[in-house]
Amino acid sequence: MERSKAESITAYLEARQKERAAPAAPASSGTSLSLLAALAGAPRGTMALAELQQASGMNLGDFLQATKRLADTGFLTVSGPFGSETAQLTRLGSEVADLARAS
């Protein structure tokens, strides 16, 4: 049985009210630049992804998104077997981290 448009709108509005009433998820404290900074401070610019995420203070979803963006733009590389991946700062990533520290 198909819902009427009025019922659909009412259901939508009720769902939006519930979303607004629910406590907001904590915001991530880290940024893509904080990932680069953490790597710049690591020996040889390399860190296990699990350690990097912990150092960033980011939730997993934001961390994975930021890591992918940084890898796609050539600022870092990710390598290693699943579960033991490491991130390594590229030369370009190191330059960006240096610029961010200087400003």
Sequence and secondary structure as in RCSB ss.txt:
>XXXX:A:sequence
MERSKAESITAYLEARQKERAAPAAPASSGTSLSLLAALAGAPRGTMALAELQQASGMNLGDFLQATKRLADTGF
LTVSGPFGSETAQLTRLGSEVADLARAS
>XXXX:A:secstr
    HHHHHHHHHHHHHHHHHS         HHHHHHHHHTSGGGEEEHHHHHHHHT  HHHHHHHHHHHHHTTS
EEEESSTTS EEEE HHHHHHHHHHHH 
